Amino acid sequence: MNISEVARETGLPAKTIRYYEEIGLIKPLRDTNGYRLFRVSDVHKLAFLGRSRALGFSIEDCRRLLALYEDQCRASADVKALAEEHLAQIDGKIAQLRSMQATLRELVEECAGDRRPDCPILRDLAKE
């Protein structure tokens, strides 16, 4: 398969596929003319990477997940530990976003939103 076919099948842009090759996540074969030749296994890896990235895993996490995926002697505990670590990071981000939301909601409610120059939102943002 060529890169445009793989892009269509996996939903990944060709630029992303080239990047994944550049950083060593996939290694497609090369035809005599230099064009990439993707095997079915490459397509599966790219779909795996696309799903992993959609779940927010970093490139390095994806590298680790892919290594675990390819290791037939892996322990599922290793995969679970990586996923739990990522889940904890997501939980932390959600908590941070909720805190930001609560603060901003409070500031918006305090602001009259009229023609007066006094604005609690700007006053809060200017705090040192």
Summary of the structure (lengths in Angstrom):
residues: 128
radius of gyration: 22.9
end to end distance: 57.6
largest distance: 72.0
contacts: 286
relative contact order: 0.08
helix: 66%
strand: 3%
